[in-house]
Amino acid sequence: MPVKRVLVVLCVLSLFVMVAPARARGLLGERYVGVNGSATWPDDESGIEYDDPSWGLGGSVNLPVHENVDLGLALDATWVEGTAMDPVLLTSMDFEATVLDVAVTGTFHFLPEEEIDPFVAVGALYEDVDFDDLDADDDDWGPVVSAGAEFDINEADSVAASLTYYDILDEDDTAISGSYTHWFDESAAVTVGVTYGFDSEAFATSAGARFAF
């Protein structure tokens, strides 16, 4: 698998840890912005060895358009380093890459007023891979589909779990995600999450803050 194909897995995992829905205290439909940091531990491929972990930074915006529907925009940049084997010269080479992901999603919550709220989300993901020293830059867009549920624990805390499928840069994967959100008040919250890709065997963690406005 070419290096740039593997990078898709890392950044998509980080991205969907960041945009996992959170709705404690019935805040579905609130406008908010978020900031996020992530770390990803990829599974080394044949001929490719990654420097663990890969770090990422991102932001997100959520806008309500209906009682049951939110539109979301998320941006994430991930920096990846490692060593790859040149298949022609049979020599190893170090590489560094910056990967930018932009996702636009629509989320439909079936039971926004209930303690257990199933949801589905569909959207599009744009990916840009920029290598520092290799002539292997690439970009593409593809669909993403997610389904899961959110569980309100109390007035301030909730957990969510979801399954996400994506297909971009000729690479597809299914990832399972989980997140925990705590709202300090009506305007500020923290979220932590984990994601695992079944095909890629990559694992990502994330932590961030949200601010309602």
N, C-alpha and C positions, 0 to 999 in steps of 0.2 A: 504494500500500500504506500503510495507516495506520501512524503511528509505532510504536504498541504492538506491531504485528505484526512489525516489523523487530527490535525489542528481543529477541524470543524467540530469534532466530538468534544474537545476540551472547552471551546468557547460556548457552544450551545448548552452544555451542562451548566456552566457558570451563569449564563443568561437566564435559564429557567429556574435556577435557585433564586435569582433575584426577583423574577416577576410572579412567583407563586402567590396566589390570591390570599388576602387576609382581611377579615371583616368582623373582628371582635366588637361587642357592644352594639351590634346592628348598624355599623358604619358603611354598609353597602351603599354605593352611590355618592360617597364623599369624594371630593377632589383632593388629591394629594400628590406630592412629589417625593421621590425617594433617592437615597444615595446608598451605595453598596460596595463592599469589598469581597473578593472571593479568592479561594485557593483550590487548585485542581491537581490531583495526582493521577496522571495517565498511566495506562498499562503499556510498557515497552513493546514495540513491534519488532519483527525480524529485521535487523539491520538499522533500527532506530532506537536510540536510548535518550530519554528525556531527563533534564535536570528538574528534580522535584522540589517544591511544587511550582506550578505556573500561577502567577498572580494576576488578578484582574480588578478593574475598577469600573463602576457603572452608575447609571442613573435611570430613573423611570418616572413616568407621569401617568396618573389614572384620572379619567374624565367620565362622569356618568352621562348616559344619554337616555336612560329609561330606568324604571324601578328595578328591573331585572338585568339590565345590560350595562356593562362598562367597556369603554375603549381604553386600551393601554399602549403606551409607547415606551420602549426600553432600549437603552444603548449600553454596550459593554465593550471594553478594550482589554485584551489579555496579552501578556508578554510571555513568550515561550522560548526556551533555550534547550539545546540538546546536541547530540552527535548522530550523524547518519552515515551509512556506507554508500559510497558512490558505486552504482551497479556496473559501470563501465570500467572505471579505473581500479575498482576494488580497493579504494583507500577511504579512510574515515575523514569526515569533515564536520566542523562545528557549525551550527546554525543558530540564528536568532530571528524571531518573527514577531510581528505585531498583528493581532487579528481583531478586526472591528466587526461587531455584530449590531444590527439594528432590527428590532422586532416590532411589528404592529399587530396587535391582537384584539379580538372582541370576545368578551366572556359573558356567558349567559348563566345566571344563578337561578336555579329552579325554585328554591324555597328561602328567599332572603330574610324572612322574619322568623325562621325556625332555628333551633340549636344545631341541627345537622342540615347543611346546605349543599346539595350536589351541584356541580357546575360542569360546563363544557366550554372550551375555548378554541377558536380557529384564528389563524393569522398567516402572515408572511414574514420571512426572515431573510435579511440581506447580510452577506458575509464578504469581507474583504481581507485577504491574506497578503501581507507585505513582508517579504524577507529582506534582511539587511544586506546579505552578501550573496544570495543565490538568485539566479534568474528563473524564479518559479512563482512569481506573484500570480494571484488569481482572485476572481470575485464571482459571485453568483447569488441567486435568490431562490427560495423554495418554500413550500408550505410547512406549517406546523399545526398539529392537532393535539389537544390535551383534554383529559377528563379526570375528575376527582371529586372530592368533597371537603368541606370545611366543618370543623366541630368547635362550637363555642364551649369553653370550659366554665367561664364565669363572665362578669361584666368587663373584665380587662384582658382576658387571655383566650387565645384560640390556637388550634393546630389545624393543618391542612395536609392532605396527601393527594398526589396526582400521578398520572401516567401520561407521558408526552411522546409523540412520534414526530420526527422531522426527516426531511429529505432535501439535501443541498450538496452542491459540488460532487454529485454522483455518489454521495455517502448518506446512508440512512441509519437510524438507531432508534431504539425505544428506551426512554429513561424513566425511572421512578424517583419522585421527589417528595420530601416532607419538610414542613416548616412550622415554626412556633413564633407567635406574635404576642407581644405585651404592649398594651396602650397605657401610657402614664396618665394621660388625660385625653380630651377630645381632639387634641391637635398634634400629639407626638407619640410615636411608637418605635419599638425596636423589633427586628425580625432576624431569626437565625434559621438556616436551612441546610439540608444535605440532598445530594442527587447522585444516582448511580446509573450508568449506561450499561445495558445488558450486553449489547454487541461489542462496544468499545472496552468494557470493563474499566472505565475511568470513573473516579470518585471525586466529587466536588463538595466544598463547604462554603458557606456564605454568611455574612452578617451585615446588617445595614439599619438605617433609620428611615422613618416616614414622617412627613409633616403635612397635615390636612390644612386646606386653605379655602 
